[in-house]
């Protein structure tokens, strides 16, 4: 029998449902997912509803609710016949009719979208926490794909910005910042606890006010913020 992996949970704006990704895995160890699904758990009834499914060469992940609960933003990757990721882009999907809009180009390798209270979406691009050789920066974009604007301008291999999350009031964005203590290449200090820093930082949506949110020596990544009701 196949197995399943559940990840990337997100509360609905009204706090009554949880959106999550389910990867369908074949039986046995080391299997490659054969499909990907976005599902919603209703907390009152424990009923699980599938929003939509995607096949194995177009994995989807990281779905997040829009502020009104009528749409989701998510990442879709494009894989080669050998299973290598050759592109990734952000999409917005209407839950009522399934209509989708592609927000970013495939070669942006966009990831980790999150909706702000005003409807803008923050995300990070190429690299992220899994790749130290390419630039990974934060961007804002409107849900119709317009208004793309950079929040950070980190140099490839020197500093990484990833996994952004809006504060509930929309005044700032909390994210993971990764760098070497001495300012050198990240690849040179991986595994060296005295030099490699993975910390939480904040930045305002107008790209000002960049500041650390954790103390030096405290590792932090993948922030999540509690919704305000």
ZAZABA-336616 format. One record per residue (C-alpha): residue number from 1; residue in one letter; y, z, x. Coordinates in nm, 4 decimals. Layout:
// residues N
rec tordren: NUM, mike: a, v: Y, w: Z, u: X $
...
//
This chain:
// residues 229
rec tordren: 1, mike: x, v: 0.0000, w: 0.0000, u: 0.0000 $
rec tordren: 2, mike: x, v: 0.3536, w: -0.0698, u: 0.1262 $
rec tordren: 3, mike: x, v: 0.5856, w: 0.2106, u: 0.2322 $
rec tordren: 4, mike: x, v: 0.9567, w: 0.2546, u: 0.1687 $
rec tordren: 5, mike: x, v: 1.2531, w: 0.3771, u: 0.3692 $
rec tordren: 6, mike: x, v: 1.5518, w: 0.5172, u: 0.1789 $
rec tordren: 7, mike: x, v: 1.8939, w: 0.5377, u: 0.3498 $
rec tordren: 8, mike: x, v: 2.2723, w: 0.4978, u: 0.3222 $
rec tordren: 9, mike: x, v: 2.3280, w: 0.7118, u: 0.0124 $
rec tordren: 10, mike: x, v: 2.6697, w: 0.7134, u: -0.1585 $
rec tordren: 11, mike: x, v: 2.7930, w: 0.9210, u: -0.4543 $
rec tordren: 12, mike: x, v: 2.9386, w: 0.7324, u: -0.7497 $
rec tordren: 13, mike: x, v: 3.3078, w: 0.8040, u: -0.8181 $
rec tordren: 14, mike: x, v: 3.2161, w: 1.0186, u: -1.1202 $
rec tordren: 15, mike: x, v: 2.9544, w: 1.2143, u: -0.9225 $
rec tordren: 16, mike: x, v: 2.6756, w: 1.1313, u: -1.1679 $
rec tordren: 17, mike: x, v: 2.4831, w: 0.8672, u: -0.9710 $
rec tordren: 18, mike: x, v: 2.3730, w: 0.7974, u: -0.6148 $
rec tordren: 19, mike: x, v: 2.3633, w: 0.4471, u: -0.4674 $
rec tordren: 20, mike: x, v: 2.1147, w: 0.3897, u: -0.1859 $
rec tordren: 21, mike: x, v: 1.9295, w: 0.1242, u: 0.0150 $
rec tordren: 22, mike: x, v: 1.5513, w: 0.0945, u: 0.0075 $
rec tordren: 23, mike: x, v: 1.3684, w: -0.1018, u: 0.2775 $
rec tordren: 24, mike: x, v: 1.0228, w: -0.2213, u: 0.1739 $
rec tordren: 25, mike: x, v: 0.7790, w: -0.1798, u: 0.4618 $
rec tordren: 26, mike: x, v: 0.4247, w: -0.3166, u: 0.4960 $
rec tordren: 27, mike: x, v: 0.1334, w: -0.0787, u: 0.5354 $
rec tordren: 28, mike: x, v: 0.0625, w: 0.0423, u: 0.8886 $
rec tordren: 29, mike: x, v: 0.2829, w: 0.1467, u: 1.1809 $
rec tordren: 30, mike: x, v: 0.5465, w: -0.0761, u: 1.3359 $
rec tordren: 31, mike: x, v: 0.5879, w: -0.3025, u: 1.0364 $
rec tordren: 32, mike: x, v: 0.8977, w: -0.5153, u: 0.9813 $
rec tordren: 33, mike: x, v: 1.0664, w: -0.4738, u: 0.6389 $
rec tordren: 34, mike: x, v: 0.9607, w: -0.7390, u: 0.3889 $
rec tordren: 35, mike: x, v: 1.2501, w: -0.6821, u: 0.1524 $
rec tordren: 36, mike: x, v: 1.5664, w: -0.4835, u: 0.0890 $
rec tordren: 37, mike: x, v: 1.6959, w: -0.3345, u: -0.2353 $
rec tordren: 38, mike: x, v: 2.0049, w: -0.1534, u: -0.3577 $
rec tordren: 39, mike: x, v: 1.9151, w: 0.1115, u: -0.6142 $
rec tordren: 40, mike: x, v: 2.0970, w: 0.3720, u: -0.8230 $
rec tordren: 41, mike: x, v: 1.9622, w: 0.7176, u: -0.9054 $
rec tordren: 42, mike: x, v: 2.0948, w: 0.8755, u: -1.2254 $
rec tordren: 43, mike: x, v: 2.1122, w: 1.2478, u: -1.1566 $
rec tordren: 44, mike: x, v: 2.0857, w: 1.3555, u: -1.5199 $
rec tordren: 45, mike: x, v: 1.7696, w: 1.1592, u: -1.6010 $
rec tordren: 46, mike: x, v: 1.6250, w: 1.0974, u: -1.2515 $
rec tordren: 47, mike: x, v: 1.5934, w: 0.7313, u: -1.3534 $
rec tordren: 48, mike: x, v: 1.6170, w: 0.4775, u: -1.0699 $
rec tordren: 49, mike: x, v: 1.7614, w: 0.1314, u: -1.1377 $
rec tordren: 50, mike: x, v: 1.7468, w: -0.1641, u: -0.8977 $
rec tordren: 51, mike: x, v: 2.0822, w: -0.3416, u: -0.8635 $
rec tordren: 52, mike: x, v: 1.9439, w: -0.6367, u: -0.6690 $
rec tordren: 53, mike: x, v: 1.6891, w: -0.7318, u: -0.4042 $
rec tordren: 54, mike: x, v: 1.7097, w: -0.9436, u: -0.0895 $
rec tordren: 55, mike: x, v: 1.4321, w: -1.1066, u: 0.1143 $
rec tordren: 56, mike: x, v: 1.3325, w: -1.0192, u: 0.4690 $
rec tordren: 57, mike: x, v: 1.5502, w: -1.2690, u: 0.6593 $
rec tordren: 58, mike: x, v: 1.8745, w: -1.1567, u: 0.4872 $
rec tordren: 59, mike: x, v: 1.8733, w: -0.7749, u: 0.5141 $
rec tordren: 60, mike: x, v: 2.1385, w: -0.5797, u: 0.3248 $
rec tordren: 61, mike: x, v: 2.2589, w: -0.2256, u: 0.3888 $
rec tordren: 62, mike: x, v: 2.5462, w: 0.0192, u: 0.3732 $
rec tordren: 63, mike: x, v: 2.6470, w: -0.0275, u: 0.0090 $
rec tordren: 64, mike: x, v: 2.9501, w: 0.1722, u: -0.1092 $
rec tordren: 65, mike: x, v: 3.0984, w: 0.2162, u: -0.4565 $
rec tordren: 66, mike: x, v: 3.4421, w: 0.0829, u: -0.5452 $
rec tordren: 67, mike: x, v: 3.6881, w: 0.3473, u: -0.6735 $
rec tordren: 68, mike: x, v: 3.6314, w: 0.2394, u: -1.0361 $
rec tordren: 69, mike: x, v: 3.2521, w: 0.2219, u: -0.9985 $
rec tordren: 70, mike: x, v: 3.2339, w: -0.1426, u: -1.1117 $
rec tordren: 71, mike: x, v: 3.1709, w: -0.3042, u: -0.7714 $
rec tordren: 72, mike: x, v: 2.9966, w: -0.2369, u: -0.4420 $
rec tordren: 73, mike: x, v: 3.0825, w: -0.3458, u: -0.0896 $
rec tordren: 74, mike: x, v: 2.7950, w: -0.3993, u: 0.1512 $
rec tordren: 75, mike: x, v: 2.6736, w: -0.5661, u: 0.4696 $
rec tordren: 76, mike: x, v: 2.4396, w: -0.8658, u: 0.4709 $
rec tordren: 77, mike: x, v: 2.2870, w: -0.9852, u: 0.7990 $
rec tordren: 78, mike: x, v: 2.1459, w: -1.3268, u: 0.8845 $
rec tordren: 79, mike: x, v: 1.8294, w: -1.3280, u: 1.0969 $
rec tordren: 80, mike: x, v: 1.6791, w: -1.6016, u: 1.3120 $
rec tordren: 81, mike: x, v: 1.3131, w: -1.7060, u: 1.2641 $
rec tordren: 82, mike: x, v: 1.2362, w: -1.4619, u: 1.5468 $
rec tordren: 83, mike: x, v: 1.3978, w: -1.1669, u: 1.3711 $
rec tordren: 84, mike: x, v: 1.7146, w: -1.1551, u: 1.5829 $
rec tordren: 85, mike: x, v: 2.0428, w: -1.0837, u: 1.4072 $
rec tordren: 86, mike: x, v: 2.2578, w: -1.3939, u: 1.4484 $
rec tordren: 87, mike: x, v: 2.5356, w: -1.2999, u: 1.2087 $
rec tordren: 88, mike: x, v: 2.6533, w: -1.0351, u: 0.9656 $
rec tordren: 89, mike: x, v: 2.9275, w: -1.0271, u: 0.7031 $
rec tordren: 90, mike: x, v: 3.0694, w: -0.8058, u: 0.4302 $
rec tordren: 91, mike: x, v: 3.0328, w: -0.8875, u: 0.0623 $
rec tordren: 92, mike: x, v: 3.1632, w: -0.7424, u: -0.2636 $
rec tordren: 93, mike: x, v: 2.9380, w: -0.7613, u: -0.5696 $
rec tordren: 94, mike: x, v: 3.0312, w: -0.7084, u: -0.9341 $
rec tordren: 95, mike: x, v: 2.7730, w: -0.4811, u: -1.0930 $
rec tordren: 96, mike: x, v: 2.8217, w: -0.6240, u: -1.4432 $
rec tordren: 97, mike: x, v: 2.7456, w: -0.9899, u: -1.3699 $
rec tordren: 98, mike: x, v: 2.6176, w: -0.9971, u: -1.0095 $
rec tordren: 99, mike: x, v: 2.8991, w: -1.2224, u: -0.8868 $
rec tordren: 100, mike: x, v: 2.9550, w: -1.1920, u: -0.5106 $
rec tordren: 101, mike: x, v: 3.2460, w: -1.2629, u: -0.2785 $
rec tordren: 102, mike: x, v: 3.2083, w: -1.2938, u: 0.0985 $
rec tordren: 103, mike: x, v: 3.4917, w: -1.1045, u: 0.2699 $
rec tordren: 104, mike: x, v: 3.4342, w: -1.1717, u: 0.6407 $
rec tordren: 105, mike: x, v: 3.2900, w: -1.4475, u: 0.8570 $
rec tordren: 106, mike: x, v: 2.9295, w: -1.4270, u: 0.9740 $
rec tordren: 107, mike: x, v: 3.0341, w: -1.4134, u: 1.3391 $
rec tordren: 108, mike: x, v: 3.2379, w: -1.0961, u: 1.2812 $
rec tordren: 109, mike: x, v: 2.9166, w: -0.8896, u: 1.2633 $
rec tordren: 110, mike: x, v: 3.1053, w: -0.6619, u: 1.0233 $
rec tordren: 111, mike: x, v: 2.9468, w: -0.3312, u: 0.9213 $
rec tordren: 112, mike: x, v: 3.0011, w: 0.0104, u: 0.7620 $
rec tordren: 113, mike: x, v: 3.2429, w: -0.0760, u: 0.4779 $
rec tordren: 114, mike: x, v: 3.4169, w: 0.1997, u: 0.2838 $
rec tordren: 115, mike: x, v: 3.6569, w: 0.1731, u: -0.0117 $
rec tordren: 116, mike: x, v: 3.9898, w: 0.3497, u: -0.0085 $
rec tordren: 117, mike: x, v: 4.1428, w: 0.5011, u: -0.3240 $
rec tordren: 118, mike: x, v: 4.3838, w: 0.2057, u: -0.3443 $
rec tordren: 119, mike: x, v: 4.0997, w: -0.0492, u: -0.3310 $
rec tordren: 120, mike: x, v: 4.1297, w: -0.1566, u: 0.0308 $
rec tordren: 121, mike: x, v: 3.8139, w: -0.1648, u: 0.2407 $
rec tordren: 122, mike: x, v: 3.7859, w: -0.0350, u: 0.5960 $
rec tordren: 123, mike: x, v: 3.5045, w: -0.1518, u: 0.8235 $
rec tordren: 124, mike: x, v: 3.4082, w: -0.2016, u: 1.1873 $
rec tordren: 125, mike: x, v: 3.3192, w: -0.5256, u: 1.3604 $
rec tordren: 126, mike: x, v: 3.0959, w: -0.6548, u: 1.6394 $
rec tordren: 127, mike: x, v: 2.9220, w: -0.3921, u: 1.8473 $
rec tordren: 128, mike: x, v: 2.9310, w: -0.0613, u: 1.6667 $
rec tordren: 129, mike: x, v: 2.7232, w: 0.2258, u: 1.7979 $
rec tordren: 130, mike: x, v: 2.4269, w: 0.0028, u: 1.8783 $
rec tordren: 131, mike: x, v: 2.5898, w: -0.2381, u: 2.1247 $
rec tordren: 132, mike: x, v: 2.8085, w: -0.1280, u: 2.4159 $
rec tordren: 133, mike: x, v: 2.8835, w: -0.4738, u: 2.5581 $
rec tordren: 134, mike: x, v: 3.1055, w: -0.6095, u: 2.2795 $
rec tordren: 135, mike: x, v: 3.4303, w: -0.4930, u: 2.1263 $
rec tordren: 136, mike: x, v: 3.3903, w: -0.2749, u: 1.8175 $
rec tordren: 137, mike: x, v: 3.7113, w: -0.2177, u: 1.6255 $
rec tordren: 138, mike: x, v: 3.8264, w: -0.0985, u: 1.2842 $
rec tordren: 139, mike: x, v: 3.9837, w: -0.3323, u: 1.0284 $
rec tordren: 140, mike: x, v: 4.1276, w: -0.3204, u: 0.6782 $
rec tordren: 141, mike: x, v: 4.0753, w: -0.5940, u: 0.4196 $
rec tordren: 142, mike: x, v: 4.1486, w: -0.6435, u: 0.0507 $
rec tordren: 143, mike: x, v: 3.8473, w: -0.6722, u: -0.1839 $
rec tordren: 144, mike: x, v: 3.9291, w: -1.0401, u: -0.2425 $
rec tordren: 145, mike: x, v: 3.9012, w: -1.1141, u: 0.1308 $
rec tordren: 146, mike: x, v: 4.2751, w: -1.1358, u: 0.2031 $
rec tordren: 147, mike: x, v: 4.4994, w: -0.9140, u: 0.4147 $
rec tordren: 148, mike: x, v: 4.2691, w: -0.8678, u: 0.7149 $
rec tordren: 149, mike: x, v: 4.4407, w: -0.6329, u: 0.9612 $
rec tordren: 150, mike: x, v: 4.3228, w: -0.4560, u: 1.2772 $
rec tordren: 151, mike: x, v: 4.3553, w: -0.0782, u: 1.3014 $
rec tordren: 152, mike: x, v: 4.2261, w: -0.0451, u: 1.6588 $
rec tordren: 153, mike: x, v: 4.2257, w: -0.2762, u: 1.9610 $
rec tordren: 154, mike: x, v: 3.9568, w: -0.1259, u: 2.1831 $
rec tordren: 155, mike: x, v: 3.8407, w: -0.3155, u: 2.4911 $
rec tordren: 156, mike: x, v: 3.4815, w: -0.4407, u: 2.4941 $
rec tordren: 157, mike: x, v: 3.2471, w: -0.2081, u: 2.6801 $
rec tordren: 158, mike: x, v: 3.5146, w: 0.0591, u: 2.7340 $
rec tordren: 159, mike: x, v: 3.5650, w: 0.2176, u: 2.3926 $
rec tordren: 160, mike: x, v: 3.3974, w: 0.1837, u: 2.0512 $
rec tordren: 161, mike: x, v: 3.5290, w: 0.2489, u: 1.7003 $
rec tordren: 162, mike: x, v: 3.2667, w: 0.2596, u: 1.4246 $
rec tordren: 163, mike: x, v: 3.1398, w: 0.4154, u: 1.0986 $
rec tordren: 164, mike: x, v: 3.4827, w: 0.4603, u: 0.9313 $
rec tordren: 165, mike: x, v: 3.5308, w: 0.6683, u: 0.6170 $
rec tordren: 166, mike: x, v: 3.8466, w: 0.7101, u: 0.4095 $
rec tordren: 167, mike: x, v: 3.9740, w: 1.0569, u: 0.3330 $
rec tordren: 168, mike: x, v: 3.9675, w: 1.1179, u: -0.0447 $
rec tordren: 169, mike: x, v: 4.3478, w: 1.1021, u: -0.0701 $
rec tordren: 170, mike: x, v: 4.3684, w: 0.7753, u: 0.1268 $
rec tordren: 171, mike: x, v: 4.6038, w: 0.9202, u: 0.3882 $
rec tordren: 172, mike: x, v: 4.3718, w: 0.8679, u: 0.6857 $
rec tordren: 173, mike: x, v: 4.0426, w: 0.7238, u: 0.8068 $
rec tordren: 174, mike: x, v: 3.7828, w: 0.9336, u: 0.9879 $
rec tordren: 175, mike: x, v: 3.5549, w: 0.7457, u: 1.2293 $
rec tordren: 176, mike: x, v: 3.3319, w: 0.7635, u: 1.5370 $
rec tordren: 177, mike: x, v: 3.5001, w: 0.6992, u: 1.8723 $
rec tordren: 178, mike: x, v: 3.2779, w: 0.6456, u: 2.1742 $
rec tordren: 179, mike: x, v: 3.3888, w: 0.6258, u: 2.5372 $
rec tordren: 180, mike: x, v: 3.3335, w: 0.7555, u: 2.8904 $
rec tordren: 181, mike: x, v: 3.5252, w: 1.0653, u: 2.9940 $
rec tordren: 182, mike: x, v: 3.6572, w: 0.8869, u: 3.3036 $
rec tordren: 183, mike: x, v: 3.7568, w: 0.5701, u: 3.1164 $
rec tordren: 184, mike: x, v: 3.4916, w: 0.3536, u: 3.2802 $
rec tordren: 185, mike: x, v: 3.2324, w: 0.1248, u: 3.1178 $
rec tordren: 186, mike: x, v: 3.0288, w: 0.2986, u: 2.8477 $
rec tordren: 187, mike: x, v: 2.7043, w: 0.1480, u: 2.9782 $
rec tordren: 188, mike: x, v: 2.7563, w: 0.3317, u: 3.3072 $
rec tordren: 189, mike: x, v: 2.7653, w: 0.6783, u: 3.1529 $
rec tordren: 190, mike: x, v: 2.5095, w: 0.6597, u: 2.8710 $
rec tordren: 191, mike: x, v: 2.2786, w: 0.9589, u: 2.8880 $
rec tordren: 192, mike: x, v: 2.5190, w: 1.1546, u: 3.1103 $
rec tordren: 193, mike: x, v: 2.6329, w: 1.4417, u: 2.8889 $
rec tordren: 194, mike: x, v: 2.9141, w: 1.5201, u: 3.1305 $
rec tordren: 195, mike: x, v: 3.0729, w: 1.1741, u: 3.1000 $
rec tordren: 196, mike: x, v: 2.9644, w: 1.0157, u: 2.7724 $
rec tordren: 197, mike: x, v: 3.1683, w: 1.1163, u: 2.4668 $
rec tordren: 198, mike: x, v: 3.0912, w: 1.0387, u: 2.1051 $
rec tordren: 199, mike: x, v: 3.3575, w: 1.2118, u: 1.8995 $
rec tordren: 200, mike: x, v: 3.5193, w: 1.1940, u: 1.5585 $
rec tordren: 201, mike: x, v: 3.8745, w: 1.0643, u: 1.5380 $
rec tordren: 202, mike: x, v: 4.1283, w: 0.9890, u: 1.2674 $
rec tordren: 203, mike: x, v: 4.3805, w: 0.7111, u: 1.2209 $
rec tordren: 204, mike: x, v: 4.6301, w: 0.6329, u: 0.9454 $
rec tordren: 205, mike: x, v: 4.5949, w: 0.3110, u: 0.7416 $
rec tordren: 206, mike: x, v: 4.9138, w: 0.1769, u: 0.9025 $
rec tordren: 207, mike: x, v: 4.7354, w: 0.1982, u: 1.2432 $
rec tordren: 208, mike: x, v: 4.9410, w: 0.4962, u: 1.3630 $
rec tordren: 209, mike: x, v: 4.8496, w: 0.8579, u: 1.4268 $
rec tordren: 210, mike: x, v: 4.5271, w: 0.8052, u: 1.6229 $
rec tordren: 211, mike: x, v: 4.3928, w: 1.1512, u: 1.7132 $
rec tordren: 212, mike: x, v: 4.0658, w: 1.3251, u: 1.7888 $
rec tordren: 213, mike: x, v: 3.9162, w: 1.5364, u: 1.5101 $
rec tordren: 214, mike: x, v: 3.6542, w: 1.7119, u: 1.7249 $
rec tordren: 215, mike: x, v: 3.6896, w: 1.9122, u: 2.0449 $
rec tordren: 216, mike: x, v: 3.5971, w: 1.7749, u: 2.3866 $
rec tordren: 217, mike: x, v: 3.2292, w: 1.8394, u: 2.4519 $
rec tordren: 218, mike: x, v: 3.1384, w: 1.8340, u: 2.0822 $
rec tordren: 219, mike: x, v: 2.9429, w: 1.5204, u: 1.9930 $
rec tordren: 220, mike: x, v: 3.0127, w: 1.3716, u: 1.6515 $
rec tordren: 221, mike: x, v: 2.9141, w: 1.0522, u: 1.4690 $
rec tordren: 222, mike: x, v: 2.8647, w: 0.8987, u: 1.1232 $
rec tordren: 223, mike: x, v: 3.1178, w: 1.1115, u: 0.9314 $
rec tordren: 224, mike: x, v: 3.0895, w: 1.1593, u: 0.5563 $
rec tordren: 225, mike: x, v: 3.3534, w: 1.3176, u: 0.3344 $
rec tordren: 226, mike: x, v: 3.2978, w: 1.5014, u: 0.0101 $
rec tordren: 227, mike: x, v: 3.4554, w: 1.3301, u: -0.2935 $
rec tordren: 228, mike: x, v: 3.7315, w: 1.5139, u: -0.4779 $
rec tordren: 229, mike: x, v: 3.6799, w: 1.5545, u: -0.8533 $
//
